[in-house]
């Protein structure tokens, strides 16, 4: 039987489930109902049940969900039961900030190397790891079993660099360059546009202010 196709909306909610369940687990909560989880996450109980049913349900009628078990199962679905080695391409401010984000290791993402094409940065250490020239990336990926690359570079070079990374064995790209990458369909890409998120926030602020003005008229 073919694996069920899961919508991007459901996939997008899985990390939130994982994060909230982790917090509940740390607080010592052992069991939770979809209604209780709904109140915490601002997602309807019906939606939560539908989301979980895509993967088999996980709950028992009249009992709810075992927090520890659900946390582990969603982690497994997200692939967090495995270790991933990643490199960062682009040793500027954003690249350095991401390299210094320690929570990646807790999730099984091991930062192993950082690369740049600026000779002035070669040898500089970020969290104890030296910045290397791009000429060394192929050997490094092969020798260190790297499967994920993080791009924090200008958009005008992103496509070329992405193609190069794919050619040396990178299987997934977390892309912060301001362009949507188009690579082989076998390579997974997550395009992150920080400005899009800020514009969304601006829209919500504008809508709230309009509603407030109408209320006060």
TALINWO-V12164 format. One record per residue. PHI is phi in whole degrees, 0 to 359 (* if undefined). OMEGA is omega in degrees with one decimal (* if undefined). D_CENTER is the distance of its C-alpha to the mean C-alpha in whole Angstrom. Layout:
phi=PHI omega=OMEGA d_center=D_CENTER
phi=PHI omega=OMEGA d_center=D_CENTER
//
This chain:
phi=* omega=-179.5 d_center=29
phi=292 omega=178.9 d_center=26
phi=292 omega=-177.1 d_center=23
phi=294 omega=177.5 d_center=22
phi=282 omega=-178.3 d_center=20
phi=257 omega=-177.1 d_center=17
phi=291 omega=178.6 d_center=17
phi=296 omega=178.7 d_center=13
phi=296 omega=178.5 d_center=14
phi=295 omega=179.6 d_center=14
phi=301 omega=179.9 d_center=11
phi=294 omega=179.2 d_center=9
phi=274 omega=-176.3 d_center=11
phi=303 omega=178.4 d_center=11
phi=299 omega=178.0 d_center=8
phi=292 omega=175.7 d_center=11
phi=303 omega=-177.6 d_center=13
phi=299 omega=-178.2 d_center=12
phi=295 omega=-179.1 d_center=12
phi=293 omega=178.1 d_center=15
phi=295 omega=176.4 d_center=17
phi=298 omega=178.2 d_center=16
phi=294 omega=177.6 d_center=18
phi=297 omega=179.2 d_center=21
phi=299 omega=-179.4 d_center=21
phi=295 omega=178.3 d_center=21
phi=276 omega=177.6 d_center=24
phi=88 omega=178.4 d_center=26
phi=285 omega=-176.7 d_center=25
phi=261 omega=-174.7 d_center=26
phi=217 omega=179.4 d_center=27
phi=211 omega=176.8 d_center=25
phi=268 omega=177.4 d_center=26
phi=297 omega=179.5 d_center=24
phi=292 omega=178.4 d_center=27
phi=293 omega=178.2 d_center=26
phi=295 omega=177.7 d_center=22
phi=299 omega=-179.7 d_center=22
phi=295 omega=-179.4 d_center=24
phi=281 omega=-170.5 d_center=21
phi=262 omega=-176.7 d_center=18
phi=61 omega=172.8 d_center=21
phi=234 omega=-176.5 d_center=20
phi=297 omega=178.9 d_center=23
phi=299 omega=178.2 d_center=24
phi=297 omega=179.1 d_center=25
phi=295 omega=178.8 d_center=22
phi=300 omega=-179.5 d_center=20
phi=296 omega=178.0 d_center=23
phi=297 omega=179.3 d_center=22
phi=300 omega=-176.7 d_center=19
phi=291 omega=179.0 d_center=20
phi=294 omega=175.4 d_center=23
phi=298 omega=-175.7 d_center=21
phi=242 omega=176.2 d_center=20
phi=116 omega=173.7 d_center=23
phi=103 omega=177.6 d_center=24
phi=77 omega=-174.6 d_center=23
phi=256 omega=175.0 d_center=26
phi=235 omega=-178.3 d_center=30
phi=301 omega=-179.8 d_center=32
phi=87 omega=-179.1 d_center=34
phi=245 omega=-176.1 d_center=31
phi=92 omega=-175.9 d_center=28
phi=243 omega=170.4 d_center=25
phi=283 omega=-171.4 d_center=25
phi=299 omega=-178.7 d_center=22
phi=299 omega=-178.5 d_center=22
phi=295 omega=-179.0 d_center=22
phi=295 omega=177.2 d_center=19
phi=300 omega=-179.4 d_center=17
phi=293 omega=-178.5 d_center=17
phi=292 omega=178.2 d_center=17
phi=292 omega=174.8 d_center=14
phi=301 omega=178.6 d_center=13
phi=294 omega=178.4 d_center=15
phi=300 omega=179.7 d_center=14
phi=283 omega=-179.7 d_center=10
phi=81 omega=-176.4 d_center=11
phi=274 omega=174.1 d_center=11
phi=275 omega=178.4 d_center=15
phi=243 omega=176.8 d_center=15
phi=259 omega=176.7 d_center=14
phi=242 omega=176.2 d_center=12
phi=258 omega=-176.9 d_center=14
phi=232 omega=172.5 d_center=13
phi=239 omega=175.9 d_center=15
phi=247 omega=177.0 d_center=14
phi=251 omega=-174.7 d_center=17
phi=118 omega=-174.0 d_center=18
phi=261 omega=176.9 d_center=20
phi=282 omega=-175.3 d_center=20
phi=299 omega=-178.9 d_center=19
phi=292 omega=178.3 d_center=15
phi=301 omega=179.0 d_center=15
phi=294 omega=179.4 d_center=17
phi=297 omega=178.7 d_center=15
phi=294 omega=179.4 d_center=12
phi=298 omega=-177.9 d_center=14
phi=272 omega=179.9 d_center=16
phi=277 omega=-170.6 d_center=13
phi=290 omega=-174.8 d_center=14
phi=295 omega=178.7 d_center=12
phi=303 omega=-178.3 d_center=10
phi=296 omega=178.8 d_center=13
phi=298 omega=-178.8 d_center=13
phi=264 omega=177.1 d_center=10
phi=92 omega=177.9 d_center=12
phi=259 omega=-173.8 d_center=10
phi=262 omega=178.8 d_center=14
phi=282 omega=-173.7 d_center=14
phi=245 omega=-177.2 d_center=17
phi=196 omega=177.2 d_center=18
phi=223 omega=-174.0 d_center=18
phi=230 omega=177.7 d_center=21
phi=204 omega=177.6 d_center=22
phi=255 omega=179.3 d_center=25
phi=260 omega=-177.7 d_center=27
phi=303 omega=-178.7 d_center=30
phi=295 omega=-178.2 d_center=30
phi=264 omega=-176.1 d_center=27
phi=298 omega=-180.0 d_center=28
phi=91 omega=176.5 d_center=28
phi=295 omega=-176.2 d_center=27
phi=258 omega=174.1 d_center=25
phi=241 omega=-174.8 d_center=21
phi=53 omega=176.5 d_center=21
phi=83 omega=-178.8 d_center=24
phi=250 omega=-177.2 d_center=22
phi=285 omega=173.3 d_center=24
phi=288 omega=-177.5 d_center=23
phi=247 omega=175.4 d_center=25
phi=287 omega=-178.3 d_center=26
phi=298 omega=179.8 d_center=24
phi=299 omega=-177.6 d_center=27
phi=264 omega=-170.8 d_center=26
phi=293 omega=-176.8 d_center=23
phi=299 omega=-179.8 d_center=24
phi=296 omega=-178.1 d_center=26
phi=295 omega=179.5 d_center=23
phi=300 omega=-178.7 d_center=21
phi=292 omega=-174.8 d_center=23
phi=285 omega=-174.9 d_center=25
phi=247 omega=176.1 d_center=21
phi=54 omega=-178.8 d_center=20
phi=280 omega=178.3 d_center=17
phi=242 omega=-178.7 d_center=14
phi=235 omega=173.6 d_center=11
phi=241 omega=176.8 d_center=12
phi=254 omega=-178.8 d_center=11
phi=258 omega=174.9 d_center=13
phi=231 omega=-173.9 d_center=15
phi=232 omega=177.8 d_center=18
phi=299 omega=-175.2 d_center=20
phi=294 omega=-176.6 d_center=20
phi=291 omega=177.8 d_center=23
phi=247 omega=-172.7 d_center=22
phi=296 omega=-177.7 d_center=19
phi=298 omega=-178.9 d_center=20
phi=297 omega=-179.8 d_center=23
phi=294 omega=179.5 d_center=20
phi=299 omega=178.5 d_center=18
phi=298 omega=178.8 d_center=21
phi=295 omega=179.7 d_center=22
phi=296 omega=178.0 d_center=19
phi=297 omega=-177.9 d_center=19
phi=294 omega=-179.3 d_center=23
phi=260 omega=171.5 d_center=22
phi=114 omega=177.5 d_center=20
phi=293 omega=-175.7 d_center=16
phi=256 omega=-179.0 d_center=15
phi=209 omega=-178.7 d_center=11
phi=231 omega=172.5 d_center=11
phi=260 omega=-165.7 d_center=8
phi=255 omega=176.2 d_center=10
phi=257 omega=174.9 d_center=12
phi=293 omega=-173.0 d_center=15
phi=279 omega=177.5 d_center=17
phi=201 omega=175.8 d_center=17
phi=277 omega=-176.2 d_center=16
phi=286 omega=174.6 d_center=16
phi=237 omega=-178.6 d_center=19
phi=232 omega=178.9 d_center=19
phi=306 omega=-177.2 d_center=20
phi=295 omega=177.3 d_center=19
phi=284 omega=-178.7 d_center=18
phi=259 omega=-179.0 d_center=15
phi=273 omega=-178.3 d_center=12
phi=231 omega=170.7 d_center=11
phi=243 omega=179.2 d_center=8
phi=272 omega=-178.5 d_center=10
phi=247 omega=177.9 d_center=9
phi=249 omega=-177.1 d_center=13
phi=299 omega=-178.9 d_center=13
phi=294 omega=177.6 d_center=17
phi=299 omega=179.9 d_center=16
phi=296 omega=179.2 d_center=15
phi=293 omega=177.8 d_center=18
phi=293 omega=174.9 d_center=20
phi=297 omega=177.4 d_center=19
phi=298 omega=178.6 d_center=20
phi=299 omega=178.3 d_center=23
phi=299 omega=-178.2 d_center=24
phi=296 omega=177.1 d_center=23
phi=295 omega=179.5 d_center=25
phi=297 omega=179.5 d_center=28
phi=296 omega=179.1 d_center=28
phi=297 omega=-179.2 d_center=29
phi=294 omega=176.7 d_center=31
phi=297 omega=179.5 d_center=33
phi=296 omega=178.8 d_center=33
phi=293 omega=178.8 d_center=35
phi=295 omega=178.6 d_center=37
phi=297 omega=179.9 d_center=39
phi=296 omega=-175.4 d_center=39
phi=272 omega=-179.3 d_center=41
phi=285 omega=* d_center=43
//
